[in-house]
């Protein structure tokens, strides 16, 4: 008499693998500036502050390694274009326009899957980069790039019906500290501005995992 064998159990789900994805969301940039004349003396002409908000949109590439049943580590690089821009009038008669062109980061991640193998909460942190444009009253303007740091946290979920895919929601804070940049007027005579900037973002996205252990 033939005895039917039970099928082998499905392998356990794992987050291990290379992934690529896209994201979209909303960001707010706060920056303050202190202007200086070519002589080095402070000036009010390119001094002010601005809070600007707008959409963010971009992509990310990373790798996860599930090194323990409930723990995941990884590395991720991402870049986003942004629509954060706007005006402020810090001195009544004068204005400052600012725009965040792009944000990028390279971060480490650590995740925990304690209550559901397909749901991961994670924290991240690492290096960040931003490109800004500024225009001040009297034709003073500049474009600058600056490095900084970022920290964030999020939650990611992979459905049983599409195990290669995952969906996430995430918050990130970017700090770019105090730095100085040249500011040019119509005469191209350089002055300078000391800039302090921080950015907050929230975003949702989707990732596709190219290789992983288990279904």
PEFEN-V237447 format. One line per field, one symbol per residue. ss: DSSP state (H for helix, E for strand, L for the rest). psi: psi as a letter, one per 20 degrees, with the letter a starting at -180 (. if undefined). Layout:
ss: ???
psi: ???
This chain:
ss: LLLLLLLLLLLLLLLLEEEEEEEEEEEEEEEEEEEELLLLLEEEEEEEEEEEEEEEEEEEEEEEEEEELLEEEEEEEEEEEELLEEEELLLLLLLEEEEEEEEEEEEEEEEELLLLLLEEEEEEEEEEEEEEEEEEHHHLEEEEEEEEEEEEEEEEELLHHHLLEEEEEEEEEEEEEEEEEEEELLLLLEEEEEEEEEEEEEEEEEEEELLLLLL
psi: ppopqqqqqqqqqqiprpqprqrqbqqpppqqqoqprhiiqqqihlpaqpoqrrqqpbrqprpqonirhjppqrqpqqppqqkoqrqqmhjfirrppqpogqqqqoqqqpqpkhiohjppqqqrqbqrqqpqqqprqkjprqpqqpqbrqqrqapqpoqhimiiqqqqqqpqpppjaprqqqppahijpparppppqqppqpqqaqqpphprpr.
